[in-house]
Amino acid sequence: MNAVQFAGWLPSLLEGLKITLCASMIAIVTSIIWGSIVAILVAYDYKVLTFFMRIYISIFRNTPLLVIMFFCFYGLPLVNLEMPALVCGILSITLNEGAFVAELIRGSIKNVPAGEIEAACSLGLKRGKVVRKVIFPLGFRNAVPMLTGQASVMVKDTSLFALIMIVDLNRAGSIYYDKYLNSISIWIVAAIYILIFLALTQAGRLIEKKMMVRR
């Protein structure tokens, strides 16, 4: 890679990095919010509601993300529902990863000490308040270590954006390789991804420490 080639490629690399970082952060937030909502709805234990939420979780946990992405990008326009490619990508990750997040939180909710729930019920709180004020907060706190790991998966998921015409970090590296047949761009992209994952890991540890202190 000579200086001229790198200078010409750098804007694409930076733009791809920006898209990857922004999309990853948005997808992480929306997936955790949506997954939390689903987990809360399941925790209410209303038969019909729980039935539909479990169907959602089962479908989206067992459907490849790429299939969901293709459906949003290529399938929805067939019924006059068109969205920008980036929105399709983030929505696909949110629906897919939200199902995994919901299961992580649901599993953590199951481990909430029975004594905490009984104490809340003894105060005369209704089921809804017990779920919102006691069960979910404790379950979410227990799930934090797993959620930080799932966040890294969501960053990896954005690498599929290249398949729906989005020039993300992964696609930026491929563009350089296709143009100059030089694999150094792939190494640079891989190094950037590693730095992102290291930063996420460190952030996750800090969050876990803060949650443990509050405990």
N, CA and C of each residue as an Amber inpcrd file, in Angstrom:
protein
   645
   0.8550000  -1.1860000   0.0000000   0.0000000   0.0000000   0.0000000
   0.8930000   1.2380000   0.0000000   0.8430000   1.9850000  -1.1020000
   1.6390000   3.2080000  -1.1280000   0.8290000   4.3810000  -0.5780000
   1.5040000   5.5020000  -0.3550000   0.8810000   6.6580000   0.2850000
  -0.2790000   7.2170000  -0.5270000  -0.1130000   7.2380000  -1.8520000
  -1.1670000   7.7920000  -2.7190000  -2.4260000   6.9320000  -2.6370000
  -2.2510000   5.6180000  -2.7130000  -3.3910000   4.7000000  -2.6350000
  -4.0860000   4.8190000  -1.2770000  -3.2770000   4.8940000  -0.2110000
  -3.8510000   4.9920000   1.1370000  -4.6240000   6.3000000   1.3030000
  -4.0620000   7.4050000   0.8010000  -4.7230000   8.7100000   0.9050000
  -6.0610000   8.6990000   0.1690000  -6.0970000   7.9960000  -0.9640000
  -7.3410000   7.9160000  -1.7220000  -8.3780000   7.0340000  -1.0410000
  -7.8930000   6.0360000  -0.2840000  -8.7940000   5.0870000   0.3810000
  -9.2420000   5.5750000   1.7590000  -8.4590000   6.4250000   2.3840000
  -8.7190000   6.8450000   3.7700000 -10.1210000   7.4120000   3.9930000
 -10.6470000   8.2850000   3.1180000 -12.0170000   8.7850000   3.3440000
 -13.0580000   7.6640000   3.4060000 -12.9120000   6.6600000   2.5370000
 -13.8480000   5.5280000   2.5520000 -13.7090000   4.7290000   3.8410000
 -12.4560000   4.5540000   4.2940000 -12.2120000   3.8220000   5.5360000
 -12.8420000   4.5350000   6.7260000 -12.6410000   5.8510000   6.8110000
 -13.1800000   6.6190000   7.9300000 -14.7020000   6.6560000   7.9000000
 -15.2620000   6.7790000   6.6950000 -16.7200000   6.7850000   6.5700000
 -17.2910000   5.4230000   6.9620000 -16.6090000   4.3580000   6.5360000
 -17.0380000   3.0080000   6.9100000 -16.9470000   2.7730000   8.4070000
 -15.8750000   3.2820000   9.0120000 -15.7010000   3.1670000  10.4610000
 -16.8030000   3.9210000  11.1900000 -17.1330000   5.1150000  10.7080000
 -18.1960000   5.9130000  11.3320000 -19.5280000   5.1800000  11.2780000
 -19.8370000   4.6020000  10.1220000 -21.0940000   3.8690000   9.9710000
 -21.1320000   2.6560000  10.8950000 -20.0110000   1.9250000  10.9550000
 -19.9480000   0.7460000  11.8180000 -20.1240000   1.1160000  13.2830000
 -19.4320000   2.1600000  13.7320000 -19.5210000   2.5680000  15.1390000
 -20.9120000   3.0820000  15.4870000 -21.4460000   3.9560000  14.6460000
 -22.7760000   4.5350000  14.9160000 -23.8580000   3.4630000  14.8820000
 -23.8160000   2.6210000  13.8520000 -24.8170000   1.5630000  13.7290000
 -24.7120000   0.5730000  14.8900000 -23.4830000   0.2720000  15.3020000
 -23.2740000  -0.6680000  16.4120000 -23.8590000  -0.1060000  17.7120000
 -23.5660000   1.1690000  18.0010000 -24.0720000   1.7680000  19.2330000
 -25.6010000   1.8240000  19.2480000 -26.1700000   2.2200000  18.1060000
 -27.6390000   2.2910000  18.0230000 -28.2360000   0.8960000  18.1780000
 -27.6530000  -0.0880000  17.4860000 -28.1680000  -1.4580000  17.5420000
 -28.0480000  -2.0400000  18.9500000 -26.9580000  -1.7450000  19.6420000
 -26.7840000  -2.2410000  21.0130000 -27.8760000  -1.6810000  21.9180000
 -28.1060000  -0.3700000  21.8150000 -29.1220000   0.2840000  22.6610000
 -30.5170000  -0.2370000  22.3380000 -30.8670000  -0.2600000  21.0480000
 -32.2200000  -0.6850000  20.6730000 -32.4530000  -2.1660000  20.9760000
 -31.4280000  -2.9880000  20.8000000 -31.5750000  -4.4250000  21.0880000
 -31.7930000  -4.6670000  22.5760000 -31.0430000  -3.9390000  23.4140000
 -31.1960000  -4.1120000  24.8660000 -32.5510000  -3.5850000  25.3270000
 -32.9650000  -2.4500000  24.7820000 -34.2780000  -1.9020000  25.1570000
 -35.3940000  -2.8500000  24.7290000 -35.3570000  -3.2850000  23.4620000
 -36.3980000  -4.1790000  22.9560000 -36.3650000  -5.5260000  23.6770000
 -35.1820000  -6.0780000  23.8950000 -35.0680000  -7.3420000  24.6080000
 -35.5850000  -7.2310000  26.0390000 -35.3410000  -6.0840000  26.6730000
 -35.8280000  -5.8560000  28.0430000 -37.3530000  -5.8080000  28.0730000
 -37.9330000  -5.1440000  27.0800000 -39.4010000  -5.0640000  26.9980000
 -39.9990000  -6.4600000  26.8520000 -39.4090000  -7.2540000  25.9640000
 -39.9060000  -8.6210000  25.7530000 -39.7720000  -9.4420000  27.0320000
 -38.6200000  -9.3180000  27.7090000 -38.3970000 -10.0710000  28.9580000
 -39.4090000  -9.6610000  30.0280000 -39.7130000  -8.3700000  30.1120000
 -40.7040000  -7.8880000  31.0920000 -42.0790000  -8.4500000  30.7700000
 -42.4440000  -8.4350000  29.4790000 -43.7520000  -8.9560000  29.0770000
 -43.8770000 -10.4390000  29.4120000 -42.7850000 -11.1870000  29.2240000
 -42.8000000 -12.6110000  29.5820000 -42.9090000 -12.7720000  31.0980000
 -42.2120000 -11.8960000  31.8390000 -42.2130000 -11.9850000  33.3090000
 -43.5870000 -11.6980000  33.9100000 -44.4290000 -10.9300000  33.2000000
 -45.7860000 -10.6730000  33.6930000 -46.5790000 -11.9670000  33.7920000
 -46.1910000 -12.9380000  32.9470000 -46.7750000 -14.2860000  32.9920000
 -48.2660000 -14.3070000  32.6380000 -48.6670000 -13.4320000  31.7260000
 -50.0150000 -13.5060000  31.1760000 -49.9660000 -14.5050000  30.0180000
 -50.8370000 -15.4900000  30.0430000 -50.7290000 -16.6230000  29.1180000
 -50.6350000 -16.2240000  27.6510000 -51.5780000 -15.4020000  27.1900000
 -51.6080000 -15.0320000  25.7630000 -50.3690000 -14.2240000  25.3920000
 -50.0380000 -13.2380000  26.2320000 -48.8800000 -12.3820000  25.9810000
 -47.5920000 -13.1950000  25.9750000 -47.4420000 -14.0460000  26.9660000
 -46.2480000 -14.8890000  27.0580000 -46.1360000 -15.8160000  25.8530000
 -47.2760000 -16.3390000  25.3980000 -47.3010000 -17.2370000  24.2380000
 -46.7370000 -16.5510000  23.0020000 -47.2060000 -15.3290000  22.7280000
 -46.7460000 -14.6030000  21.5410000 -45.2770000 -14.1750000  21.6680000
 -44.8610000 -13.7820000  22.8620000 -43.4660000 -13.3910000  23.0570000
 -42.5280000 -14.5820000  22.8750000 -42.9800000 -15.7490000  23.3110000
 -42.1450000 -16.9480000  23.1550000 -42.0450000 -17.3460000  21.6790000
 -43.1190000 -17.1460000  20.9380000 -43.0770000 -17.4180000  19.4940000
 -42.0670000 -16.4830000  18.8300000 -42.1350000 -15.1900000  19.2030000
 -41.1840000 -14.2140000  18.6500000 -39.7420000 -14.6330000  18.9560000
 -39.4790000 -14.9610000  20.2090000 -38.1230000 -15.3470000  20.6170000
 -37.6560000 -16.5790000  19.8430000 -38.5300000 -17.5560000  19.7270000
 -38.1680000 -18.7900000  19.0350000 -37.8640000 -18.5460000  17.5620000
 -38.6890000 -17.7310000  16.9040000 -38.4950000 -17.4610000  15.4700000
 -37.1970000 -16.7060000  15.2210000 -36.9870000 -15.6250000  15.9560000
 -35.8460000 -14.7680000  15.6700000 -34.5270000 -15.3150000  16.2090000
 -34.5760000 -16.1660000  17.2170000 -33.3290000 -16.7940000  17.6800000
 -32.8640000 -17.8700000  16.7040000 -33.7960000 -18.4530000  15.9650000
 -33.4610000 -19.5730000  15.0890000 -33.4430000 -19.2020000  13.6090000
 -33.5920000 -17.9200000  13.3210000 -33.5160000 -17.4530000  11.9390000
 -32.1980000 -16.7170000  11.7440000 -31.3990000 -17.0780000  10.7360000
 -30.1250000 -16.3790000  10.5080000 -30.3370000 -14.8780000  10.3090000
 -29.4430000 -14.0990000  10.8690000 -29.5520000 -12.6470000  10.7580000
 -29.5750000 -12.2040000   9.3040000 -28.7820000 -12.8470000   8.4620000
 -28.7210000 -12.4520000   7.0590000 -30.0720000 -12.6220000   6.3690000
 -30.8010000 -13.6650000   6.7370000 -32.1340000 -13.8920000   6.1640000
 -33.0690000 -12.7520000   6.5750000 -33.0030000 -12.3570000   7.8460000
 -33.8380000 -11.2530000   8.3330000 -33.4720000  -9.9630000   7.6060000
 -32.1840000  -9.7510000   7.4200000 -31.6990000  -8.5440000   6.7550000
 -32.1670000  -8.4850000   5.3030000 -32.0640000  -9.6120000   4.6170000
 -32.5210000  -9.6890000   3.2230000 -34.0320000  -9.4820000   3.1400000
 -34.7470000 -10.0270000   4.1110000 -36.2070000  -9.8700000   4.1210000
 -36.5830000  -8.3910000   4.2640000 -35.9110000  -7.6950000   5.1960000
 -36.1950000  -6.2720000   5.4070000 -35.8120000  -5.4270000   4.1920000
 -34.6560000  -5.7500000   3.5910000 -34.1280000  -4.9130000   2.5100000
 -34.7580000  -5.2310000   1.1510000 -34.9410000  -6.5280000   0.8680000
 -35.4670000  -6.9280000  -0.4380000 -36.9460000  -7.3200000  -0.3980000
 -37.3980000  -7.8540000   0.7460000 -38.7650000  -8.3510000   0.8250000
 -39.8150000  -7.3000000   1.1080000 -39.5550000  -6.4200000   2.0880000
 -40.5490000  -5.4120000   2.4590000 -40.9260000  -4.4620000   1.3240000
 -39.9800000  -4.0760000   0.4500000 -40.3770000  -3.2110000  -0.6710000
 -41.4380000  -3.8340000  -1.5830000 -41.5350000  -5.1610000  -1.5730000
 -42.5370000  -5.8420000  -2.3950000 -43.9550000  -5.5600000  -1.9100000
 -44.0700000  -5.1510000  -0.6220000 -45.3880000  -4.7860000  -0.0790000
 -45.4200000  -3.2850000   0.2420000 -44.6100000  -2.5330000  -0.5160000
 -44.5650000  -1.0600000  -0.4190000 -44.1050000  -0.5540000   0.9420000
 -43.2010000  -1.2810000   1.5680000 -42.5980000  -0.8360000   2.8230000
 -41.1000000  -0.6860000   2.5920000 -40.7010000   0.4710000   2.1180000
 -39.2890000   0.7080000   1.8230000 -38.6340000   1.5180000   2.9300000
 -37.4370000   1.0910000   3.3140000 -36.6580000   1.7930000   4.3320000
 -35.2320000   1.9360000   3.8340000 -34.5250000   2.9700000   4.3100000
 -33.0950000   3.0740000   3.9530000 -32.3460000   1.8230000   4.3750000
 -31.2940000   1.4880000   3.6390000 -30.5320000   0.2740000   3.9180000
 -30.0260000   0.2300000   5.3580000 -29.5600000   1.3740000   5.8560000
 -29.0110000   1.4070000   7.2180000 -30.0990000   1.1060000   8.2550000
 -31.2920000   1.6340000   8.0130000 -32.4240000   1.3650000   8.9150000
 -32.7650000  -0.1220000   8.8850000 -32.7540000  -0.7100000   7.6900000
 -33.0150000  -2.1550000   7.5560000 -31.9900000  -2.9620000   8.3470000
 -30.7260000  -2.5570000   8.2520000 -29.6680000  -3.2660000   8.9550000
 -29.8320000  -3.1940000  10.4610000 -30.0700000  -1.9990000  10.9720000
 -30.2280000  -1.8160000  12.4250000 -31.4850000  -2.5140000  12.9280000
 -32.5860000  -2.4040000  12.1660000 -33.8310000  -3.0700000  12.5530000
 -33.6450000  -4.5800000  12.6000000 -32.9260000  -5.1260000  11.6340000
 -32.6840000  -6.5770000  11.5880000 -31.8990000  -7.0460000  12.8050000
 -30.8490000  -6.2960000  13.1560000 -30.0470000  -6.6520000  14.3350000
 -30.8950000  -6.5310000  15.5970000 -31.6900000  -5.4760000  15.6850000
 -32.5380000  -5.2590000  16.8680000 -33.5040000  -6.4190000  17.0720000
 -34.1690000  -6.8450000  16.0000000 -35.1370000  -7.9430000  16.1090000
 -34.4400000  -9.2630000  16.4340000 -33.3030000  -9.5100000  15.7850000
 -32.5740000 -10.7550000  15.9940000 -31.9180000 -10.8040000  17.3680000
 -31.1180000  -9.7930000  17.6700000 -30.3900000  -9.7800000  18.9470000
 -31.3230000  -9.5020000  20.1260000 -32.4280000  -8.7920000  19.8700000
 -33.4000000  -8.5440000  20.9340000 -33.9480000  -9.8380000  21.5000000
 -34.1060000 -10.8450000  20.6340000 -34.5880000 -12.1520000  21.0930000
 -33.5620000 -12.8150000  22.0130000 -32.2800000 -12.7010000  21.6690000
 -31.2260000 -13.2620000  22.5160000 -31.1340000 -12.5070000  23.8470000
 -31.2260000 -11.1810000  23.7650000 -31.1790000 -10.3600000  24.9860000
 -32.3430000 -10.7180000  25.9060000 -33.5270000 -10.8860000  25.3230000
 -34.7080000 -11.2440000  26.1200000 -34.4870000 -12.5530000  26.8650000
 -33.8710000 -13.5330000  26.1910000 -33.6110000 -14.8230000  26.8290000
 -32.5560000 -14.7010000  27.9290000 -31.5380000 -13.8640000  27.6930000
 -30.5120000 -13.6540000  28.7220000 -31.1320000 -13.0530000  29.9860000
 -31.9570000 -12.0330000  29.7750000 -32.5790000 -11.3670000  30.9290000
 -33.5970000 -12.2910000  31.5940000 -34.3490000 -13.0360000  30.7920000
 -35.3340000 -13.9660000  31.3540000 -34.6470000 -15.0120000  32.2270000
 -33.5030000 -15.5110000  31.7390000 -32.7520000 -16.4830000  32.5300000
 -32.2510000 -15.8870000  33.8380000 -31.8320000 -14.6210000  33.7810000
 -31.3550000 -13.9470000  34.9920000 -32.5060000 -13.6750000  35.9590000
 -33.6720000 -13.3790000  35.3990000 -34.8560000 -13.1350000  36.2420000
 -35.2040000 -14.3950000  37.0350000 -35.0160000 -15.5590000  36.3900000
 -35.3110000 -16.8240000  37.0740000 -34.4310000 -17.0240000  38.3010000
 -33.2400000 -16.3960000  38.2800000 -32.2940000 -16.5560000  39.3870000
 -32.4500000 -15.4920000  40.4770000 -33.4370000 -14.6200000  40.3220000
 -33.6940000 -13.6220000  41.3700000 -34.1440000 -14.3600000  42.6270000
 -33.5170000 -14.0980000  43.7760000 -33.8770000 -14.8040000  45.0140000
 -35.3640000 -14.7070000  45.3350000 -35.9530000 -15.8290000  45.6800000
 -37.3880000 -15.8620000  45.9860000 -37.7190000 -14.9370000  47.1530000
 -36.7570000 -14.7950000  48.0760000 -36.9960000 -13.9410000  49.2440000
 -37.2500000 -12.4950000  48.8630000 -36.5520000 -12.0030000  47.8160000
 -36.7400000 -10.6290000  47.3510000 -38.1590000 -10.4360000  46.8210000
 -38.6350000 -11.4290000  46.0680000 -39.9780000 -11.3440000  45.4920000
 -41.0380000 -11.4390000  46.5870000 -40.8240000 -12.3480000  47.5260000
 -41.7840000 -12.5190000  48.6210000 -41.8610000 -11.2580000  49.4800000
 -40.7090000 -10.6150000  49.6780000 -40.6850000  -9.3760000  50.4720000
 -41.4870000  -8.2830000  49.7770000 -41.3420000  -8.1950000  48.4560000
 -42.0860000  -7.1890000  47.6910000 -43.5820000  -7.4780000  47.7410000
 -43.9460000  -8.7610000  47.6040000 -45.3600000  -9.1380000  47.6310000
 -45.9730000  -8.8820000  49.0070000 -45.1540000  -9.0630000  50.0490000
 -45.6600000  -8.8580000  51.4110000 -45.9900000  -7.3950000  51.6850000
 -45.4380000  -6.5000000  50.8640000 -45.7360000  -5.0710000  51.0050000
 -47.0390000  -4.6970000  50.2990000 -47.6560000  -5.6860000  49.6710000
 -48.9280000  -5.4480000  49.0120000 -48.8060000  -4.9580000  47.5790000
 -47.6200000  -5.0740000  47.0010000 -47.4320000  -4.6390000  45.6160000
 -48.0960000  -5.6180000  44.6530000 -48.7010000  -5.0730000  43.6040000
 -49.3190000  -5.9230000  42.5920000 -48.2310000  -6.5470000  41.7190000
 -48.6310000  -7.5940000  40.9670000 -47.6760000  -8.3440000  40.1410000
 -46.9050000  -7.4230000  39.1890000 -47.6090000  -6.4810000  38.5730000
 -46.9690000  -5.5740000  37.6310000 -45.8640000  -4.7540000  38.2680000
 -46.1350000  -4.2240000  39.4590000 -45.1260000  -3.4100000  40.1460000
 -43.9700000  -4.2570000  40.6350000 -44.2630000  -5.4780000  41.0710000
 -43.2010000  -6.3680000  41.5340000 -42.2360000  -6.6560000  40.3850000
 -42.8080000  -6.8750000  39.1830000 -41.9830000  -7.1470000  38.0090000
 -41.1300000  -5.9390000  37.6650000 -41.7660000  -4.7520000  37.6140000
 -41.0610000  -3.5340000  37.1800000 -40.0710000  -3.0200000  38.2160000
 -40.4340000  -3.1000000  39.4710000 -39.6270000  -2.4760000  40.5220000
 -38.6180000  -3.4140000  41.1910000 -38.8710000  -4.7170000  41.1300000
 -38.0060000  -5.6530000  41.8490000 -37.3920000  -6.7080000  40.9160000
 -38.2550000  -7.4920000  40.2740000 -37.7670000  -8.6370000  39.4880000
 -36.8880000  -8.2030000  38.3190000 -37.4030000  -7.2530000  37.4970000
 -36.6290000  -6.8460000  36.3190000 -35.3130000  -6.1620000  36.6870000
 -35.2930000  -5.1690000  37.6060000 -34.0090000  -4.5260000  37.9360000
 -32.9500000  -5.5110000  38.4320000 -33.3590000  -6.4590000  39.2950000
 -32.3980000  -7.4410000  39.8140000 -31.9450000  -8.3950000  38.7070000
 -32.8950000  -8.8130000  37.8690000 -32.5540000  -9.6990000  36.7660000
 -31.6410000  -9.0320000  35.7600000 -31.9190000  -7.7720000  35.4520000
 -31.0990000  -7.0370000  34.4910000 -29.6780000  -6.8760000  35.0240000
 -29.5570000  -6.5700000  36.2990000 -28.2300000  -6.4040000  36.9040000
 -27.4310000  -7.6990000  36.8170000 -28.0950000  -8.8330000  37.0470000
 -27.4120000 -10.1250000  36.9550000 -26.9900000 -10.4490000  35.5220000
 -27.7180000  -9.8720000  34.5520000 -27.4540000 -10.1880000  33.1410000
 -26.3780000  -9.3030000  32.5210000 -25.9320000  -8.2750000  33.2340000
 -24.9770000  -7.3140000  32.6650000 -23.7270000  -7.9670000  32.0690000
 -23.0670000  -8.9110000  32.7660000 -21.8730000  -9.5340000  32.1630000
 -22.1670000 -10.2050000  30.8230000 -23.3260000 -10.8640000  30.7300000
 -23.6870000 -11.5380000  29.4820000 -24.0770000 -10.5320000  28.4010000
 -24.6960000  -9.4380000  28.8150000 -25.1080000  -8.4170000  27.8490000
 -23.9040000  -7.7190000  27.2290000 -22.8600000  -7.5210000  28.0260000
 -21.6550000  -6.8880000  27.4720000 -21.0050000  -7.7940000  26.4310000
 -21.0710000  -9.0990000  26.6640000 -20.5600000 -10.0480000  25.6730000
 -21.4190000 -10.0410000  24.4170000 -22.7310000  -9.9170000  24.5980000
 -23.6410000  -9.8920000  23.4510000 -23.4470000  -8.6230000  22.6260000
 -23.0050000  -7.5510000  23.2730000 -22.7540000  -6.3010000  22.5530000
 -21.6630000  -6.4940000  21.5030000 -20.6510000  -7.2910000  21.8310000
 -19.5850000  -7.5740000  20.8640000 -20.1280000  -8.3230000  19.6520000
 -21.0740000  -9.2120000  19.9100000 -21.7000000  -9.9520000  18.8090000
 -22.4240000  -8.9930000  17.8720000 -23.0560000  -7.9720000  18.4410000
 -23.7940000  -7.0040000  17.6210000 -22.8600000  -6.1950000  16.7240000
 -21.6610000  -5.8990000  17.2260000 -20.6750000  -5.2050000  16.3850000
 -20.2870000  -6.1060000  15.2180000 -20.0820000  -7.3880000  15.4970000
 -19.7590000  -8.3380000  14.4250000 -20.9020000  -8.4240000  13.4150000
 -22.1220000  -8.3370000  13.9140000 -23.2930000  -8.4270000  13.0310000
 -23.2870000  -7.3320000  11.9680000 -22.7570000  -6.1620000  12.3110000
 -22.7740000  -5.0530000  11.3480000 -21.9120000  -5.3400000  10.1220000
 -21.0210000  -6.3270000  10.2170000 -20.1790000  -6.6610000   9.0640000
 -21.0140000  -7.2150000   7.9050000 -22.2740000  -7.6220000   8.2010000
 -23.1700000  -8.1140000   7.1550000 -23.8080000  -6.9740000   6.3610000
 -23.6340000  -5.7420000   6.8330000 -24.2260000  -4.5970000   6.1350000
 -23.7450000  -4.4980000   4.6870000 -22.5240000  -4.9560000   4.4550000
 -21.9630000  -4.8760000   3.1010000 -22.8350000  -5.6120000   2.0900000
 -23.5990000  -6.6120000   2.5530000 -24.4290000  -7.4140000   1.6590000
 -25.7390000  -6.7400000   1.2970000 -26.0330000  -5.6110000   1.9450000
 -27.2250000  -4.8490000   1.5460000 -26.8130000  -3.4210000   1.1250000
 -25.6670000  -3.3660000   0.4740000 -25.1980000  -2.1490000  -0.1960000
 -24.7640000  -1.0120000   0.7380000 -24.3900000  -1.3380000   1.9740000
 -23.9200000  -0.3110000   2.9040000 -22.3950000  -0.3720000   2.9540000
 -21.7440000   0.7850000   2.7830000 -20.2780000   0.8160000   2.8240000
 -19.8390000   0.9970000   4.2820000 -19.8410000  -0.1130000   5.0200000
 -19.3830000  -0.0860000   6.4030000 -17.8780000  -0.3460000   6.4270000
 -17.3400000  -0.5880000   7.6130000 -15.8940000  -0.8270000   7.7480000
 -15.4640000  -2.0430000   6.9370000 -16.2230000  -3.1070000   7.0240000
 -15.9030000  -4.3360000   6.2960000 -15.9180000  -4.1020000   4.7830000
 -16.9430000  -3.4090000   4.3100000 -17.0600000  -3.1420000   2.8800000
 -15.9500000  -2.2080000   2.3900000 -15.5640000  -1.2530000   3.2360000
 -14.4860000  -0.3310000   2.8590000 -13.1840000  -1.0930000   2.6010000
 -12.9090000  -2.0940000   3.4410000 -11.7150000  -2.9140000   3.2400000
 -11.7950000  -3.7200000   1.9530000 -12.9870000  -4.2330000   1.6510000
 -13.1780000  -5.0250000   0.4260000 -13.0170000  -4.1720000  -0.8230000
 -13.4760000  -2.9130000  -0.7520000 -13.3720000  -2.0110000  -1.9090000
 -11.9010000  -1.8020000  -2.2790000 -11.0570000  -1.5770000  -1.2680000
  -9.6350000  -1.3800000  -1.5400000  -9.0160000  -2.6320000  -2.1430000
  -9.3740000  -3.7850000  -1.5570000  -8.8090000  -5.0490000  -2.0620000
  -9.2400000  -5.2970000  -3.5140000 -10.5360000  -5.0590000  -3.7980000
 -11.0360000  -5.2770000  -5.1600000 -10.3480000  -4.3660000  -6.1750000
  -9.9760000  -3.1620000  -5.7060000  -9.3830000  -2.1840000  -6.6160000
  -7.9000000  -2.4410000  -6.8500000  -7.1780000  -2.7780000  -5.7740000
  -5.7180000  -2.9050000  -5.8920000  -5.1980000  -4.3310000  -5.6840000
  -6.0820000  -5.2560000  -5.3350000  -5.6930000  -6.6450000  -5.0610000
  -4.5770000  -6.7090000  -4.0190000  -4.7220000  -5.8750000  -2.9950000
  -3.7390000  -5.8010000  -1.9190000  -4.4600000  -6.1030000  -0.6050000
  -4.0450000  -7.1840000   0.0770000  -4.7480000  -7.6330000   1.2830000
  -4.4310000  -6.8110000   2.5280000  -3.5520000  -5.8210000   2.4160000
  -3.2090000  -5.0140000   3.5950000  -4.4380000  -4.3130000   4.1680000
  -5.4020000  -3.9660000   3.2880000  -6.6190000  -3.2960000   3.7650000
  -7.4070000  -4.2040000   4.6950000  -7.3970000  -5.5080000   4.4040000
  -8.1080000  -6.4680000   5.2550000  -7.4630000  -6.5330000   6.6280000
  -6.1240000  -6.4850000   6.6600000  -5.4120000  -6.4920000   7.9390000
  -5.7170000  -5.2290000   8.7410000  -5.7860000  -4.0990000   8.0620000
  -6.0990000  -2.8370000   8.7530000  -7.5040000  -2.8800000   9.3380000
  -8.4530000  -3.3670000   8.5370000  -9.8390000  -3.4790000   9.0090000
  -9.9220000  -4.4420000  10.1940000  -9.2260000  -5.5630000  10.1040000
  -9.2280000  -6.5380000  11.2080000  -8.6620000  -5.9180000  12.4850000
  -7.5930000  -5.1420000  12.3480000  -6.9760000  -4.4890000  13.5140000
  -7.9480000  -3.4940000  14.1500000  -8.7010000  -2.7650000  13.3130000
  -9.6780000  -1.8020000  13.8330000 -10.7860000  -2.5220000  14.5910000
 -11.2560000  -3.6390000  14.0250000 -12.2920000  -4.4240000  14.7120000
 -11.7880000  -4.9080000  16.0670000 -10.5460000  -5.3660000  16.1150000
  -9.9710000  -5.8440000  17.3840000  -9.9360000  -4.7120000  18.4160000
  -9.5410000  -3.5120000  17.9790000  -9.5160000  -2.3570000  18.8790000
 -10.9180000  -2.0350000  19.3990000 -11.9130000  -2.1470000  18.5220000
 -13.3000000  -1.8930000  18.9320000 -13.7250000  -2.9090000  19.9930000
 -13.4000000  -4.1860000  19.7600000 -13.7750000  -5.2290000  20.7130000
 -13.0600000  -5.0620000  22.0520000 -11.7990000  -4.6520000  22.0040000
 -11.0600000  -4.4050000  23.2480000 -11.6820000  -3.2560000  24.0340000
 -12.0790000  -2.2070000  23.3140000 -12.7250000  -1.0600000  23.9610000
 -14.0600000  -1.4740000  24.5880000 -14.8220000  -2.3090000  23.8650000
 -16.1030000  -2.7930000  24.3980000 -15.8950000  -3.6560000  25.6380000
 -14.8720000  -4.4980000  25.5860000 -14.5700000  -5.3690000  26.7300000
 -14.2250000  -4.5420000  27.9680000 -13.4070000  -3.5100000  27.7600000
 -13.0160000  -2.6450000  28.8700000 -14.2240000  -1.8900000  29.4150000
 -15.0660000  -1.3860000  28.5160000 -16.2730000  -0.6730000  28.9390000
 -17.1910000  -1.6110000  29.7180000 -17.2870000  -2.8660000  29.2410000
 -18.1170000  -3.8450000  29.9270000 -17.6300000  -4.1210000  31.3400000
 -16.3050000  -4.1930000  31.5010000 -15.7470000  -4.4310000  32.8380000
 -16.0350000  -3.2680000  33.7830000 -15.9340000  -2.0550000  33.2640000
 -16.2250000  -0.8750000  34.0810000 -17.6840000  -0.8570000  34.5210000
 -18.5710000  -1.2070000  33.5820000 -19.9980000  -1.2440000  33.9020000
 -20.2790000  -2.3080000  34.9510000 -19.6640000  -3.4750000  34.7950000
 -19.8570000  -4.5580000  35.7630000 -19.3840000  -4.1390000  37.1500000
 -18.2410000  -3.4490000  37.2120000 -17.7190000  -2.9970000  38.5200000
 -18.6750000  -2.0210000  39.1880000 -19.2200000  -1.0950000  38.4050000
 -20.1530000  -0.1110000  38.9520000 -21.4230000  -0.7930000  39.4660000
 -21.8990000  -1.7780000  38.6920000 -23.1070000  -2.4970000  39.0990000
 -22.8400000  -3.2900000  40.3690000 -21.6430000  -3.8490000  40.5050000
 -21.3090000  -4.6230000  41.6960000 -21.2130000  -3.7230000  42.9180000
 -20.7100000  -2.5090000  42.7260000 -20.6100000  -1.5670000  43.8520000
 -21.9950000  -1.1850000  44.3470000 -22.9080000  -0.9430000  43.3970000
 -24.2600000  -0.5680000  43.7710000 -24.9890000  -1.6880000  44.4860000
 -24.5610000  -2.8920000  44.1990000 -25.1800000  -4.0360000  44.8050000
 -24.9030000  -4.0630000  46.2930000
